[in-house]
Each structure stands twice: as structure tokens, then as C-alpha cells.
Amino acid sequence: MDKEVDTPVSDQNAVETKTDVVLVGAGIMSATLGAILRQVQPDWSITTFERLDAVAAESSDPWNNAGTGHSALCELNYTPQNADGSVDITKAVNVNEQFQVSRQFWAHGVESGVLTQPKEFINPIPHVSFVHGEANAKYLRARYDALAGHPLFAGMEYIDAPDEFTRRLPLMAKGRDFSDPIALNWTQDGTDVDFGALTKQLLGYVGASGGIVHFGHEVTDLTKQSDGSWVVKVTNRRNGAKKVVRAKFVFVGAGGGALHLLQKSGIEEAKGFGGFPVSGAFLRCTNPELIDQHRAKVYGKAAVGAPPMSVPHLDTRVIGNKPGLLFGPYAGWSPKFLKQGRVTDLPSSVKPNNLLSMLGVGVSELGLVKYLISELAMSEAGRIETLREFVPKALGKDWELITAGQRVQVIRRAKGKGGVLEFGTAVVNAGDGSIAGLLGASPGASTAVPAMLDVLQRCFPTQYESWKPKLQEMVPSLGVKLSEDTGLFSQVWDWTSKVLQLDTSKVEDASVAV
């Protein structure tokens, strides 16, 4: 049961304050929730605590993630093949629907002044699925046949001609043996999103409109009071000073740090959950000539036994208005739950209520364990050899290895299995709606807006009804499946494309630009 006690301020030197909302973590999730609340309930006080000294310094940092703007246009793990050879597009449609909600919120933000300069955080980049080999090409054709007729995926192309492949992806074509069949699913209307820049704009708005943001402050404990509020204990990491904040609502948007805090809250709904940390690394291109020869996000197929988050991809990034290029991810492992976390994160997360879940995953995910071991043993030459599946002429001198953000995959109880590993995101909230948090990884940031709308609906059911008119201003398709209302989809697509400056007719093929 929840820890429902009235907690006195035990430290005589601790400063005590009150606020309506506490946001834990200054990443994309907290920033999104704060920006929404600022508009629907401007009289509420909002206080944000970030343990590091900057906004979006963990998973939301642009070099800590691929910034794909996950909309299932190119990610093959969202379109699994059935035993009969057909392709299941259910998850792809669902993820795309969620990204359309995010696009609408961002467009409204630009129009209303919440956000500025969309080019700083979103740019048009083609999304491409890439396979080679006859069997894989057959699968990609079936995927195209299943998606191309769907309104959310209209405009997708199927390409298997070497000359067209070469025209569109010159860097990937150089030195390629086209006797091995290739195939692409090409969607011109993809995007690259700098979630770090987006987070800074959103949190900047929250602060400018009256919210308070504390950097270098770590939330160390959460205790529920008999009146339903929460006592939040905070430590200033610079000088050790203590702070106690009494809040009516707490959102734990602390990325990999969320599990520990939800466990400390004592809420029943968090019991049974565990976390499995997976770190990653990317090869970042250092040669401007190569960067200029590739303008697309190209996703391949994950290796057998590899988790969906390890799907190899060669990505154009636009960070600080400057194009970049990365390839990966290469999986690694660390017991830390955050890139700047502690080695005790994993062992300290094991509790009596999730021990069976953790042990169950250890047995059921032997394939993942073997995959991680093989990745950890990979040499620099081995990483370049993997890159050559995408860039046949790749040379080590043109690439540098960078460490990406930590991802903590959700482990959830499952009947008869102890626990299962989930490659997605999960909202966890108390039954009374006084606290909520987000666990998991991909598609993560790309679906931040629908995830936070879910939090509002779960935690503020009464207010949510009164907020609906304002929320529908932000997201005109709220409550509607755009795949079932093509007229509305056309309207919001044209609107968001114009406001976010996503005119793909101005996106040239890389071959034209070089």
C-alpha cells in the first residue's frame, strides 16, 4: 500500500516550500507535460527539479538518441511478418497516429508562441527501410503492399532498381555488389527531430510563464501524505543543501531514474516492475564530404536475437542547423540506469516485489544476453565491418565512436513467466492520480505528447473534461483516429507541414546536392 503518513521536516536546516505540480527531470516528457499544463491550467504553480546542470542532458540530448521522429515509416520492427508471409501493420499505424498528435501540438506551439523557430528542432528528412537478399526484398515488397494503400503511409515508394538506389543513396551505393538484391521502402515525408532543442524551448516557455526550474537538484525521496499530497525531498548536488517541497501532483519524468523514484513512492501500481539497462554507442562521421553524400534516415533489420532498439540505421541528423551523420547503435551494457547514473542503479532496483519478474527475464531473454556479449566483444574493426553493410567503402578514419544514452527497458510481471521484457513505454500512475511516471524507451520522445495526454486523462479525469476545448485547440484530432478520418488527416497534415516548415519538395536527393 502507499506510504500515507504526515512527514515532518526532519532536517532542521531544510527549506520547505509548496507547489501544485512537481516535475522530476528536465527532459522531453516533463517539458511537454509542463507546457500543456501551463496552457490548460495557468494558475497552477509548477516546479521542476533536474539533477544535472542542463536541460535535456540525458536521453533527450540529440547525440544520445537517433532523433528519428518515430512514425513507423522506416522502422521494420513495427511491421512484423506473419507466418503466411503477410505483414502486420497494426503497431505501425498506432505509432504513426501518436506521432501525428505530437506534430499537431508542436505546430500549435509555434503558432501560439510556446515554441519558436521550428527549424531549430524539426527538419524534413526522408525515412527509408533498407534490406538486401532475395528473401528480405520479398518481405519489404509485402510491407510496401500492406502500407502504401493506407492513408497515413500514402506516398511510400518501393525501389529495387540499382540505378535508382544509386541516385538516391550515393554513399550507400559506392562499392556495392548489386548481384545481391537490394530493396527500399522510401518515404519522402519523414523528419529529423532534435529533442534537446525542442525540450529547451518547451521548458523555456514553462519558466517564462511562471514555472520554477532548479538545476543540480536531485529528488531523493517521495512520501504520500494523508491528504493525498506528496512530500518531495530534494538535495542540492552542488552544496548538499536540503529542500522539502509539498506538492499536490508529482510527475516522474526522470528517464532511467524513474523506476527508483516510483519504487520509493510506495504506490501499489509500481510493484512488480523492473528495469533492464542497455547502453549504446554510435559511429559519428567526421568527414564533411561523406555527410554531404547522404540525406536520409535509413533503417535496416535487426540481427537475429537482437532487441528491436538495436536496429541498425544510417541517420542524417540536423543539430544546430548543421547536418551530421551517425550509424549504429552498437549495444553495450552497464548497470547504470542513466548515462550519468550510478553503478548501483540495477542492484538497488531489485526488490522483493519484482524479484520474480527480474529472474524470469533472465531465463527468457538468453538470446538478448548472448547478443550483448557479442556486441561487447566487438573490436573497432568489427564495428567498421558492420557499418560496411550500409557504407561498403567505409574507412575507420572517417568515423568516431560516441556513447549514446542509457535505455532502461521495462520488465513487467506476466502470468506463468515471472516477467517479460517490453520494448516500449509504460505510464505508471497511482489510483488516485496524485503521482505518475513514465518507464521504458522507444518510441519514447516521438510520442511524448500522446503519452502526456494519457497522464492527464488518468490523473485528472474531472479537470480533463473542462480542459478538452483547449486541448482540442492544441491537437485538433484529439480523440479521433486519423486513419479513419482521411479528411481531417489531410487538413492537419497540410497545417502542420506549413507551420513546421516541412515542405519536402525542397528536400533534394543527396545525389543532386553533391
Residue pairs with C-beta under 8 A, 6 or more apart in sequence:
1 266
1 268
2 224
2 265
2 266
2 267
2 268
2 430
3 223
3 224
3 265
3 266
4 224
4 225
4 226
5 223
5 224
5 225
5 226
6 225
6 226
7 223
7 225
7 231
9 16
9 244
11 242
11 244
13 241
13 242
14 233
14 242
14 243
14 244
15 241
15 242
15 243
15 244
16 243
16 244
16 245
16 246
17 47
17 243
17 244
17 245
17 246
18 45
18 245
18 246
18 247
19 45
19 46
19 47
19 212
19 245
19 246
19 247
19 248
20 44
20 45
20 46
20 247
20 248
20 249
21 34
21 37
21 44
21 45
21 46
21 47
21 247
21 248
21 249
21 250
21 251
22 47
22 48
22 49
22 219
22 230
22 232
22 245
22 247
22 249
22 250
22 251
23 30
23 33
23 34
23 46
23 47
23 48
23 49
23 251
23 253
24 30
24 48
24 49
24 219
24 232
24 250
24 251
24 252
24 253
24 254
24 257
24 258
24 261
24 437
25 48
25 49
25 50
25 51
25 58
25 252
25 253
25 254
25 255
25 257
25 258
26 48
26 50
26 52
26 54
26 55
26 56
26 57
26 199
26 203
26 213
26 215
27 56
27 58
27 59
27 60
27 199
27 253
27 254
27 255
28 56
28 60
28 195
28 198
28 199
28 202
28 445
28 448
29 251
29 253
29 438
29 445
29 448
29 451
29 452
30 48
30 203
30 251
30 253
31 55
31 56
31 198
31 199
31 202
31 203
31 206
32 105
32 202
32 448
32 449
32 452
33 251
33 253
33 452
33 455
33 456
34 46
34 48
34 202
34 203
34 206
34 211
35 109
35 114
35 202
35 203
35 205
35 206
36 105
36 449
36 452
36 453
36 456
36 471
36 474
37 44
37 46
37 456
38 46
38 205
38 206
38 209
38 210
38 211
39 112
39 114
39 470
39 474
40 456
40 463
40 467
40 470
40 471
41 463
41 467
42 209
42 210
45 210
45 211
45 212
46 206
46 210
46 211
46 212
47 211
47 212
47 213
47 214
47 245
47 247
48 203
48 206
48 211
48 212
48 213
48 214
49 214
49 217
49 218
49 219
49 232
49 234
50 57
50 213
50 214
50 215
50 216
50 217
51 216
51 217
51 218
51 219
51 237
51 254
51 257
52 58
52 215
52 216
52 340
53 215
53 216
54 215
55 196
55 199
55 200
55 203
56 195
56 196
56 199
56 200
57 340
58 64
58 255
58 256
58 338
58 339
58 340
58 405
58 406
59 65
59 255
59 256
59 339
59 405
59 406
59 407
59 441
59 444
59 445
60 195
60 196
60 199
60 445
61 195
61 196
61 405
62 194
62 195
62 196
62 197
62 317
62 319
63 282
63 284
63 319
63 326
63 402
63 404
64 339
64 404
64 405
65 195
65 404
65 405
65 444
65 445
66 297
66 313
66 315
66 326
66 329
67 192
67 193
67 194
67 195
67 315
67 317
67 319
68 74
68 75
68 127
68 190
68 192
68 193
68 297
68 313
68 315
68 446
69 99
69 122
69 190
69 191
69 192
69 193
69 446
70 95
70 99
70 442
70 443
70 444
70 446
70 447
71 95
71 96
71 99
71 100
71 127
71 190
71 191
71 446
72 78
72 79
72 91
72 92
72 93
72 95
72 96
72 99
73 96
73 127
73 153
73 156
73 185
73 187
73 189
73 190
74 127
74 128
74 129
74 185
74 187
74 190
74 297
74 298
74 299
74 313
75 92
75 95
75 129
75 299
75 311
76 129
76 131
76 143
76 299
76 300
76 301
76 302
76 311
77 302
77 308
77 311
77 423
78 91
78 92
78 95
79 87
79 88
79 89
79 91
79 92
79 143
79 146
79 147
80 87
80 88
80 91
81 87
81 88
81 139
81 142
81 143
82 88
85 138
85 139
85 142
86 142
86 146
87 139
87 142
87 143
87 145
87 146
87 147
89 143
89 146
89 147
89 150
92 147
92 153
93 150
93 152
93 483
95 443
95 446
95 447
96 152
96 153
97 152
97 481
97 482
97 483
98 443
98 446
98 447
98 449
98 450
98 451
99 443
99 446
99 447
100 152
100 477
100 482
100 489
100 492
100 493
100 496
101 447
101 449
101 450
101 453
101 475
101 477
101 478
102 446
102 447
102 448
102 449
102 450
103 492
103 496
103 500
104 449
104 474
104 475
104 476
104 477
104 492
104 495
104 496
105 449
105 474
105 475
106 115
106 118
106 121
106 122
106 198
106 449
106 496
106 500
107 495
107 496
107 499
107 500
108 114
108 473
108 474
108 475
109 115
109 201
109 202
109 205
109 474
110 116
110 118
110 499
110 500
111 499
114 201
114 202
114 205
115 121
115 198
115 201
115 202
115 205
116 201
118 499
118 500
118 501
119 321
119 501
120 194
120 197
120 201
120 321
121 193
121 194
121 195
121 197
121 198
121 201
122 191
122 192
122 193
122 194
122 198
122 500
122 502
123 191
123 192
123 318
123 502
124 188
124 189
124 190
124 191
124 192
124 502
124 503
124 504
124 506
124 507
125 190
125 191
125 192
125 295
125 296
125 297
125 316
125 318
125 507
126 168
126 186
126 187
126 188
126 190
126 295
126 296
126 297
126 504
126 507
127 187
127 189
127 190
127 191
127 296
127 297
127 299
128 169
128 184
128 185
128 186
128 187
128 190
128 296
128 297
128 298
128 299
129 140
129 143
129 184
129 185
129 298
129 299
129 300
130 172
130 182
130 183
130 184
130 298
130 299
130 300
130 390
131 137
131 139
131 140
131 182
131 183
131 300
131 301
132 180
132 181
132 182
132 183
132 389
133 180
133 181
134 181
136 183
136 301
137 160
137 181
137 182
137 183
140 158
140 183
140 184
140 185
141 158
141 160
141 183
143 185
144 156
144 157
144 158
144 185
147 153
147 156
147 185
148 154
148 156
148 158
150 483
151 482
151 483
151 486
151 489
152 482
152 483
152 489
153 187
155 187
155 188
155 189
156 185
156 186
156 187
157 184
157 185
157 186
157 187
158 183
158 184
158 185
158 186
159 165
159 168
159 183
159 184
159 185
159 186
160 181
160 182
160 183
160 184
162 173
162 176
162 178
162 182
165 172
165 173
165 178
165 182
165 184
166 173
166 511
167 509
167 511
168 184
168 186
168 296
168 509
168 510
168 511
169 184
169 294
169 296
169 298
169 510
170 293
170 294
170 510
170 511
170 514
171 290
171 293
171 294
171 391
171 510
172 294
172 298
172 314
172 390
172 391
172 392
174 391
174 392
174 393
175 392
175 393
176 182
176 392
177 392
188 504
188 507
189 502
189 504
190 297
191 502
192 297
192 315
192 316
192 317
192 318
193 445
193 446
194 317
194 318
194 319
195 445
196 319
197 319
197 320
203 213
206 213
207 213
214 234
216 236
216 237
216 238
217 234
217 235
217 236
217 237
217 243
218 234
218 235
218 237
219 232
219 233
219 234
219 254
219 261
220 233
220 234
220 235
221 232
221 233
221 264
222 230
222 231
222 232
222 233
222 250
222 261
222 264
222 265
222 435
223 230
223 231
223 233
223 265
223 266
224 230
224 231
224 265
224 266
224 267
224 434
224 435
225 231
225 246
228 248
228 432
228 434
229 246
229 247
229 248
229 434
230 246
230 247
230 248
230 249
230 250
230 265
230 434
230 435
231 244
231 245
231 246
232 244
232 245
232 246
232 247
232 250
233 242
233 243
233 244
234 242
234 243
234 244
234 245
235 241
235 242
235 243
236 242
236 243
248 434
249 433
249 434
249 435
249 459
250 265
250 434
250 435
250 436
251 435
251 436
251 437
251 455
252 258
252 261
252 262
252 265
252 435
252 436
252 437
252 438
253 437
253 438
254 261
254 437
255 337
255 338
255 405
255 406
255 408
256 275
256 277
256 336
256 337
256 338
256 341
256 345
256 406
256 407
256 408
257 337
257 338
257 341
258 437
258 438
258 439
259 270
259 273
259 274
259 275
259 337
259 349
259 408
259 439
260 337
260 345
260 348
260 349
261 437
262 270
262 273
262 428
262 435
262 437
262 439
263 270
263 349
263 351
265 430
265 435
267 428
267 430
267 435
268 430
268 431
269 428
269 429
269 430
269 431
270 428
270 437
271 351
271 353
271 354
272 353
272 354
272 357
272 412
272 413
272 419
273 354
273 357
273 410
273 411
273 412
273 413
273 426
273 428
273 439
274 349
274 350
274 354
274 357
274 358
274 361
274 410
274 411
274 412
274 419
275 337
275 346
275 349
275 408
275 409
275 410
275 411
275 439
276 361
276 365
276 408
276 409
276 411
276 421
277 333
277 334
277 335
277 336
277 337
277 345
277 346
277 406
277 407
277 408
277 409
278 307
278 309
278 331
278 332
278 333
278 372
278 406
278 407
278 408
278 409
279 331
279 332
279 333
279 334
279 336
279 339
279 403
279 404
279 406
279 407
280 309
280 310
280 328
280 329
280 330
280 331
280 332
280 403
280 404
280 405
280 407
281 328
281 329
281 330
281 332
281 401
281 402
281 403
281 404
282 326
282 327
282 328
282 329
282 330
282 401
282 402
282 404
283 326
283 327
283 328
283 330
283 383
283 384
283 387
283 399
283 400
283 401
283 402
284 324
284 325
284 326
284 399
284 400
284 401
284 402
285 291
285 324
285 325
285 326
285 327
285 398
285 399
286 398
286 399
286 400
287 398
290 325
290 391
290 398
291 316
291 323
291 324
291 325
292 323
292 510
292 513
292 514
293 510
293 514
294 314
294 316
294 325
294 510
295 316
295 323
295 507
295 508
295 509
295 510
295 513
296 314
296 316
296 510
297 313
297 314
297 315
297 316
298 313
298 314
298 315
298 390
299 311
299 312
299 313
300 311
300 312
300 313
300 389
300 390
301 311
301 312
302 308
302 310
302 311
302 312
303 310
303 371
305 367
305 368
305 370
305 371
306 331
306 368
306 371
307 331
307 368
307 371
307 409
307 421
307 423
308 423
308 442
309 329
309 407
309 409
309 423
309 441
309 442
310 329
310 331
310 371
310 375
312 327
312 328
312 329
312 386
312 389
312 390
313 327
313 328
314 325
314 326
314 327
314 390
314 391
315 325
315 326
315 327
316 323
316 324
316 325
317 323
317 324
317 325
317 326
318 324
326 402
327 387
327 390
327 391
327 399
328 404
329 404
330 375
330 378
330 383
330 386
330 401
331 371
331 372
331 375
331 376
332 372
332 375
332 376
332 403
333 372
333 376
334 343
334 406
335 343
335 344
335 345
335 346
335 347
336 342
336 343
336 345
336 346
336 406
337 345
337 346
337 349
337 406
337 408
338 345
338 406
339 403
339 405
339 406
341 406
350 358
354 411
354 413
354 419
356 413
356 418
356 419
357 411
357 412
357 413
357 414
357 418
357 419
358 411
358 419
359 418
359 419
360 414
360 417
360 418
360 419
360 420
361 411
361 418
361 419
361 420
361 421
362 369
363 418
364 417
364 418
364 419
364 420
364 421
365 421
368 421
378 386
380 396
380 401
381 396
383 401
384 394
384 395
384 396
384 399
387 394
387 399
388 394
407 441
407 442
408 439
408 440
408 441
409 421
409 422
409 423
409 440
409 441
410 421
410 422
410 424
410 425
410 426
410 439
410 440
411 419
411 420
411 421
411 422
412 419
412 420
412 422
412 426
413 419
414 420
422 440
423 440
423 441
423 442
424 440
424 441
424 442
424 443
425 438
425 439
425 440
425 441
425 442
425 443
425 444
425 447
425 451
426 438
426 439
426 440
427 436
427 437
427 438
427 451
427 454
427 455
427 458
428 436
428 437
428 438
428 439
429 435
429 436
429 437
429 455
429 458
429 459
430 436
433 458
433 459
433 460
433 461
434 459
436 455
436 458
436 459
438 451
438 455
449 475
453 471
453 475
453 478
456 463
456 464
456 467
457 464
460 467
468 478
471 478
472 478
476 488
476 491
476 492
476 495
477 485
477 488
477 489
477 492
480 488
482 488
482 489
482 492
483 489
496 502
497 503
